[in-house]
Amino acid sequence: MVIGVDARSKHGRRFRDLVTAYTDEIGGRLTASDQAMVKQAAALAVRAEMAQAQIINGHEVNVDDMVRLCSESRRLIDNLKGKAAARKPEAEPDLADYLKGATAAA
């Protein structure tokens, strides 16, 4: 969690849920910098959701700020997904592919 945040508040719970979801989606053991990026992406996503609620409730929202929040959050998540994909081992060939390769070599 983040220091000074009440994890029991609706925004605190949403932040915690997003951190968990992003971490699960990325998988593996996260470095300290990856953990910081996950928290930053979650915080930006919560703030963007708050702005969306303001729009839906008919309040004025700075569109430029909204675009920046969404773009930065997406950029962080894409960066983390790229790192996660690079860490995943290559998939083992299934039996059918293995047998095709074995018969072709014979």
PyMOL commands that set and color helices and strands:
alter all, ss='L'
color gray80, all
select helices_A, chain A and resi 10-26+32-56+63-87+95-105
alter helices_A, ss='H'
color red, helices_A
deselect
rebuild
show_as cartoon
